[in-house]
Structure formats: C-alpha cells, structure tokens
Amino acid sequence: MRRLARRILSAAIAGVFVASVVQPDPVYAVTPQEVLPDKALEKRARDLSAGLRCLVCQNQSIDDSDAPLAHDLRVLVRERLTAGDSDQEVRDFVVARYGEFVLLKPPFSAATLLLWLMPLIALAGAVLILWNAFGRTRQTPVAVSDNRLSPEEQAALDALLKKD
C-alpha cells in the first residue's frame, strides 16, 4: 500500500514539474486568414495588436480577443501596415478613430492624469487609514474605577445574601 502511495505521489510531483517547465505558447485569437506572409510585418502587427484594447472585452488586447470588433481591428492594423504605414501612424489612425481608450497603456496627459495618479492616491488613502487605526497612541484617558460598593449597595447585597 505504501509503495502505491509513493508512486502516486512521485507521479503527481513529476506532473507538476513537467507542467511548470513545459508551458504552452499563449493562445491568440488571430485566425490563419489574418496572418501576414511577411514575418517581419506580422511581428509588427502582433506588437501593435498587443497594445490595443478590445472595445468589447475591455481588459483584453485585440490580439487575445475573439470579438468581431477585435477581428476588424486586427485586419485594419494589418491593412495599414501592408499599405506602408509606420507603427506610430497605425496607432495614431486607430486612436483618431476610436479615442485614447483603445490604448491599453494610455499616454500621460492632462486627460489621463487621474488615471495615472489613482494608484498613488489609493495607496496614500490606505496608509492614512492604517495610520489612524494603528499608528497613533490613544490620548483618551482610561477611567480608573473604584470597585468598592456604596453603603446602600452593600446593604442591599447583605440583605439578599441573608435571604438564602
């Protein structure tokens, strides 16, 4: 019985090791019909697509999204690259058409100032809350109570004890 348990444990450890070492390539939503024959152009298209947000999924790049709009944007990027546009021209064209929201990493500007500063504001707020909760020593005086009973309370207690 112990041998079987050891073999199962060894097989499980080996499986975890193999799974951690042999990682599959990331899955992209790009269909074979979209792939450009020129490898350099396809690499540029993939790099651009990785930085553009799917407007339907919103937390995926158009390279990772299966949405029809993401497909259309991938095709648009490849068409612009095939037409001879530079990476910046393609990016500018897509931003002009869909707005800065289409960029997964928007540039630092007045319009995106709050977006970029929000993590710092949240961190400062968390530090302030924790400092208020734990950091300061309490200044409220602790009331010292006198545990002695008043004469009236002692008389009432004595009367109750005598009844039993």
C-alpha positions as CSV (number, residue, x, y, z in Angstrom):
1,M,0.0,0.0,0.0
2,R,2.8,2.4,0.9
3,R,4.5,1.7,-2.5
4,L,1.4,2.6,-4.3
5,A,1.1,5.9,-2.4
6,R,4.7,6.7,-3.1
7,R,4.3,6.0,-6.8
8,I,1.2,8.2,-6.9
9,L,3.0,11.0,-5.0
10,S,6.0,10.7,-7.3
11,A,3.8,10.8,-10.4
12,A,2.0,13.9,-9.1
13,I,5.3,15.7,-8.4
14,A,6.6,14.8,-11.8
15,G,3.4,16.0,-13.4
16,V,3.6,19.3,-11.6
17,F,7.3,19.7,-12.6
18,V,6.6,18.9,-16.2
19,A,3.6,21.3,-16.3
20,S,5.7,24.1,-14.8
21,V,8.6,23.6,-17.2
22,V,6.7,22.9,-20.4
23,Q,4.4,25.9,-20.7
24,P,2.4,26.2,-23.9
25,D,2.6,29.2,-26.1
26,P,0.0,31.9,-25.3
27,V,-3.2,31.4,-27.2
28,Y,-4.0,34.2,-29.6
29,A,-7.3,34.9,-31.3
30,V,-5.7,35.6,-34.6
31,T,-7.0,33.4,-37.3
32,P,-4.8,31.9,-40.0
33,Q,-6.5,34.1,-42.6
34,E,-5.3,37.2,-40.8
35,V,-1.6,36.2,-40.6
36,L,0.5,38.1,-43.0
37,P,3.0,36.2,-45.2
38,D,5.8,38.6,-44.3
39,K,7.2,37.5,-40.9
40,A,8.6,41.0,-40.0
41,L,5.2,42.7,-40.9
42,E,3.3,40.0,-38.9
43,K,5.6,40.6,-35.9
44,R,4.9,44.4,-36.1
45,A,1.2,43.7,-36.4
46,R,1.3,41.4,-33.3
47,D,3.2,44.0,-31.3
48,L,0.7,46.7,-32.3
49,S,-2.3,44.5,-31.6
50,A,-0.9,43.6,-28.1
51,G,-1.1,47.3,-27.2
52,L,-4.6,47.9,-28.5
53,R,-7.7,47.3,-26.2
54,C,-10.6,45.3,-27.4
55,L,-13.5,47.7,-27.1
56,V,-15.9,44.9,-26.4
57,C,-13.9,42.9,-23.9
58,Q,-12.1,46.0,-22.5
59,N,-9.5,44.0,-20.5
60,Q,-8.0,42.1,-23.4
61,S,-5.9,43.2,-26.3
62,I,-7.3,42.8,-29.7
63,D,-4.7,40.1,-30.2
64,D,-6.3,38.0,-27.4
65,S,-9.9,38.7,-28.1
66,D,-12.4,36.7,-30.2
67,A,-14.8,39.5,-30.5
68,P,-15.8,40.5,-34.1
69,L,-14.7,44.1,-33.5
70,A,-11.3,42.9,-32.3
71,H,-11.1,40.9,-35.6
72,D,-11.9,44.0,-37.6
73,L,-9.2,46.0,-35.7
74,R,-6.6,43.3,-36.3
75,V,-7.5,43.3,-40.0
76,L,-7.3,47.1,-40.0
77,V,-3.9,47.1,-38.4
78,R,-2.6,44.6,-40.9
79,E,-4.1,46.6,-43.9
80,R,-2.4,49.8,-42.7
81,L,0.9,48.1,-42.2
82,T,0.7,46.5,-45.7
83,A,-0.1,49.9,-47.1
84,G,3.3,51.1,-45.7
85,D,2.3,53.0,-42.6
86,S,4.7,53.1,-39.7
87,D,3.8,51.7,-36.3
88,Q,3.1,55.2,-34.9
89,E,0.9,56.1,-37.9
90,V,-1.1,53.0,-37.4
91,R,-1.5,53.7,-33.7
92,D,-2.4,57.3,-34.4
93,F,-5.0,56.2,-37.0
94,V,-6.7,53.8,-34.6
95,V,-6.6,56.4,-31.8
96,A,-8.1,59.0,-34.1
97,R,-10.9,56.6,-35.0
98,Y,-11.7,55.1,-31.5
99,G,-10.1,57.5,-29.0
100,E,-7.4,57.0,-26.4
101,F,-9.5,54.4,-24.7
102,V,-8.3,51.9,-27.3
103,L,-4.8,52.0,-25.9
104,L,-4.0,49.5,-23.2
105,K,-1.3,51.9,-21.9
106,P,-2.6,55.4,-22.4
107,P,0.0,58.2,-22.5
108,F,0.5,60.5,-19.6
109,S,-1.5,63.7,-20.3
110,A,-4.0,66.1,-18.6
111,A,-6.9,63.9,-19.7
112,T,-5.3,60.8,-18.2
113,L,-3.8,62.4,-15.1
114,L,-6.3,61.0,-12.7
115,L,-6.0,57.5,-14.2
116,W,-2.2,57.5,-13.7
117,L,-2.4,59.1,-10.2
118,M,-5.2,56.9,-8.8
119,P,-3.0,54.1,-7.6
120,L,-0.9,56.6,-5.7
121,I,-4.0,58.3,-4.2
122,A,-5.4,54.9,-3.2
123,L,-2.1,53.9,-1.6
124,A,-1.9,57.2,0.3
125,G,-5.5,56.7,1.5
126,A,-4.8,53.2,2.7
127,V,-1.7,54.4,4.6
128,L,-3.7,57.2,6.2
129,I,-6.5,54.8,7.3
130,L,-4.0,52.3,8.7
131,W,-2.0,55.1,10.5
132,N,-5.2,56.5,12.0
133,A,-6.3,53.0,13.1
134,F,-3.0,51.7,14.5
135,G,-0.2,54.2,14.3
136,R,-1.2,56.8,16.9
137,T,-1.2,56.1,20.6
138,R,-4.6,56.8,22.1
139,Q,-4.8,60.0,24.1
140,T,-8.1,59.3,25.7
141,P,-7.6,58.8,29.5
142,V,-8.6,55.4,30.9
143,A,-11.2,55.8,33.6
144,V,-10.0,54.2,36.8
145,S,-12.9,52.6,38.5
146,D,-13.2,52.1,42.2
147,N,-14.6,48.6,42.7
148,R,-15.9,49.3,46.2
149,L,-19.7,49.3,46.7
150,S,-21.5,52.3,48.1
151,P,-23.1,51.8,51.6
152,E,-26.5,51.5,50.0
153,E,-25.4,48.8,47.5
154,Q,-23.6,46.9,50.3
155,A,-26.7,46.9,52.5
156,A,-28.8,45.7,49.6
157,L,-26.3,42.9,48.9
158,D,-26.2,41.9,52.5
159,A,-30.0,41.7,52.6
160,L,-30.0,39.4,49.5
161,L,-27.4,37.2,50.9
162,K,-29.3,36.8,54.3
163,K,-32.4,35.6,52.5
164,D,-30.7,32.4,51.2
